[in-house]
Amino acid sequence: MPIYEYRCPKCGAEFEKLARNSSEKAACEKCGAKNAEKKLSTFSAKVMHASRSCPSRNECPSATKHSCGSGCGCHH
């Protein structure tokens, strides 16, 4: 079951809820309002590699987040 993120339009509280499906409604955990809005969520993963330097760092559009394809663990 996926975890969805919600925001309450009444009190502004943000919370997560384990849901059986994407259309499942959620009540606010803080104020009890029944119309919590599902937020657009992103996820992140960090890959560690023995080499901390990216061989194509100078060619990458972003020096902090990039993907050089060399297996160095950097991501775009």
N, C-alpha and C positions, 0 to 999 in steps of 0.2 A: 504494500500500500504506500502511495506517495505522501509526502508531507507538503501541505500547501501553506503559503503565507497569506495572512489576511490583515486588513486595516479596517478599523471601525470608523464609519463616517460621523458617528455621534460624538464619541469621546477621543478619537484619534489613536487609540491603543493599537499596537501591532502585535500579532501573535501567530503561532504556527499550529496546525492541526493535522493529524493523521486522518486521511479520508479514504473511503472505499472507492470513490469515483470523483471525477472532476466537477460534477454538477451538485455534489453534496453541499448543503448550506451550512454556515457556521454562525454561531452566536458569539458575540464579544465576550471574552473571558473576564473583562474588567467591569463593564456596565450592563451586560446581558442583552444588548440590542441584537435583534435577529437578522439584521441586514449587513453583516460584515462583508466587505468587498475583497475578492481575491486579488492579490498583488502579482505582478509579473516578476517571477523569480529567476535568478541566475545561479549557476553553480560554479565552483572553482575547484581545481585540483592542482596540487603542487607535486612536480616530479623531481626527485633528487637524483643527481648523477655525480659520478666521481669527478668529472671535469666541471669546474664552476665558471669557466670562461667560454664564451661563445666565439667560435672562429670567424663568424660573419657579423660580429657586433657592429662594425663600421658600416656595413651594408644594410642593416636593419633600420626601418623607419622609426622604431621606438627602442631606445637603449635599455629601457627597463622591462618591457614585455615584448617578446618577439619569438619567432619560430624560425630557426635557421636550418632545420632538417638534418642536423649532424648528430642528433642524439644527446645534445648537451643538457637537455632538460628545460630549455627556455620555451616560452609559449607566446603566441600572438593573441 
